[in-house]
Amino acid sequence: MKKWSLFLASTLLLAACSSEEAEPAESEKEDKTEMAVEQKSMTEEGFITQVSGEDILVNNIYFTIPEDVDVQFSDGAETTEGVVRDIRTGMKVSMDYQGPLAESFPMQGEAETITILTDEDSVKQSEALEAFINQEQLSRLIMMGQPIVRDNEIGFLFSNMETGEMSEVRIDLDTHEYTIGGEQSE
């Protein structure tokens, strides 16, 4: 009896130490298939706060711009073709990309389509943001989330990547005057 128990214990120990993996259950295979289907085309709307080489920063996502990216202008009624060299800091854009994003800070993805928004409101917002970036001389700015437009003002949280400082800014869309953290600009 002792020999039989010792043999059984040895067999179980060897089986537990085996490097082979068991075949996944049928339900696990189905989950992986569903996961691949869920990674569909996604859109991020926001402002370009940095253009560097083959990358642009929109909100808090760095998008790589491949050679075959589609660039277009849209005024809400009509869409026209554009080129990569049309892209500028401050522009309001809609970025189409395939998910998921790389989990880093800032997140990273690859753009499929860049739509530069040229309707009246988007242009007004872009001009205000561009004036703020130029006035503050911010070459490395990350918007934290979506900007909020309300009562002729655009507001957002941002991080200055050079100092690591995070602040809230509010910009008047007509005068381009702004406050940072509640303090009026000079």
Long-range contacts (C-beta under 8 A, 24 or more apart in sequence): 39-98, 39-99, 39-100, 40-98, 40-99, 41-96, 41-97, 41-98, 41-99, 41-112, 42-96, 42-97, 42-98, 42-99, 43-94, 43-95, 43-96, 43-97, 44-94, 44-95, 44-97, 45-92, 45-93, 45-94, 45-95, 45-117, 45-146, 46-92, 46-93, 46-95, 46-143, 46-146, 46-147, 47-90, 47-91, 47-92, 47-93, 47-125, 47-126, 47-129, 47-143, 47-147, 48-87, 48-88, 48-89, 48-90, 48-91, 48-93, 49-89, 49-90, 49-129, 49-133, 49-138, 49-141, 49-142, 49-143, 49-158, 50-89, 50-139, 50-140, 50-141, 51-87, 51-88, 51-89, 56-87, 56-111, 56-114, 57-106, 57-142, 58-93, 58-95, 59-142, 59-143, 59-144, 59-145, 59-146, 60-105, 60-106, 60-107, 60-142, 60-143, 60-144, 60-145, 61-95, 61-101, 61-106, 61-107, 61-108, 61-109, 62-106, 62-107, 62-108, 62-109, 63-95, 63-97, 63-108, 63-109, 63-110, 63-111, 63-114, 64-108, 64-109, 64-110, 64-111, 65-111, 65-114, 66-110, 66-111, 69-111, 69-112, 69-113, 69-114, 70-112, 70-113, 70-114, 71-113, 71-114, 71-116, 72-113, 72-114, 72-115, 72-116, 73-115, 73-116, 73-118, 74-115, 74-116, 74-117, 74-118, 74-119, 75-117, 75-118, 75-119, 76-117, 76-119, 79-115, 82-114, 82-116, 86-116, 87-114, 87-116, 88-130, 89-130, 89-133, 90-126, 90-127, 90-129, 90-130, 90-133, 91-116, 91-117, 91-126, 92-116, 92-117, 92-122, 92-123, 92-125, 92-126, 93-117, 106-142, 121-149, 124-173, 125-149, 125-154, 125-173, 127-176, 128-154, 128-171, 128-172, 128-173, 128-176, 129-154, 129-171, 131-171, 131-176, 132-169, 132-171, 132-176, 132-178, 135-176, 135-178, 135-185, 136-180, 149-173
